[in-house]
Amino acid sequence: MNIKQRTEELYPELVQIRRELHQHPEPGLEEHWTSAYICGLLDKWGISYEFPVAGTGIVAVIQGQKPGAGNTVALRADMDALPLTEDSSRPYCSLNPGRMHACGHDAHVAIALGTARILMESRDQWPGWVKFLFQPAEETTGGALPMVEAGCMEHPRVDYVTGLHVMPTHETGEIEIRYGDLNASSDEIHIKVHGKSCHGAYPDTGVDAIVMAGAVINSLQTLISRSISPLDNAVLTLGTIHGGTAGNIVAGEVEMTGTLRTTDPSVRQKIIDAMTRQVSCTCQAMGGSGEVVIVPGYAALINSDEIVDVLAETAAELLGSQHIHQKKFPSLGVEDFSFFLEKAKGVFYHLGCASREKGITAPLHSQDFDIDETCLKLGVELQASLALKLLKRNIV
């Protein structure tokens, strides 16, 4: 099959699919219309699937019919939308008040569906299996890990996994790649400082939790600059602090919350250990006590260099190497595609969707966000071509 030619033929349908999805945005784990729409197309095209998976998720599977031992390749598309109100002047604007596909997940699903259709039509030309992971709740609670726990990377076991994200920082016809760490891990930080309440006129009879909290904050400000290498990536932010009951009462307890972002699992653990130690020792030295509770979030997204090489090779064939951009630094934002990468080698990359000529340049997560829909064609070509290469390669 000529993938480029077939994608051109399917382009009007890709645009229709994307726009229908765009008009029906749904929040994480409430993607009921979206899931039903996807399942309807899979039924129409004769593609088998499992539903529901981890709430509203779908795992579609296509088995190649060409003789030989092929690999299993998974392609992920997230489905959920954001709580934003879209400009109603667009002909395909959101029909769900206060909801909008402002992060391009409608495009991700349309690309995955187009890729599935092409691979289904050409299944006699390749061996192995291809899975399509339609994932809920990327923007909220993180639907990737529940899908992994539900077995989406098994039966058959996935060898390689790929994913993409439309990116308005690059023009349509370009992609952005990065070897190694692409996105940070995230952890919620909860700190409690325990002192002893007393009358504000007699502070010597108590232990001031607010003063202790101030010392803890100052201590933690040096943690990144003095506990880890300046060549490592990490951010520790305390965003809330609550304590005390009245201006003339020494506070007996203070609570603080924050976030930790790192791109290296070993650095992540080192900071958590140091933070726990510093909070405890600082409070103890001042006559009180302190504790740290960590609520783990997303893991760091670390691409497999070997699979990035295959992507770069594929993109060079389709676009020309001059349209492949290397991302210089990782993002300290998060992306739960990381959980799929913990189970298989793979790659996550950015697909340009902007068009300065058409005035399509608004950033992600804004009410003016839109895509140059010609990026849908390139997304399908890349994902289909990359899957076909990975089906036939053994990468150690």
Summary of the structure (lengths in Angstrom):
residues: 396
radius of gyration: 24.4
end to end distance: 28.6
largest distance: 85.3
contacts: 1401
relative contact order: 0.19
helix: 36%
strand: 28%
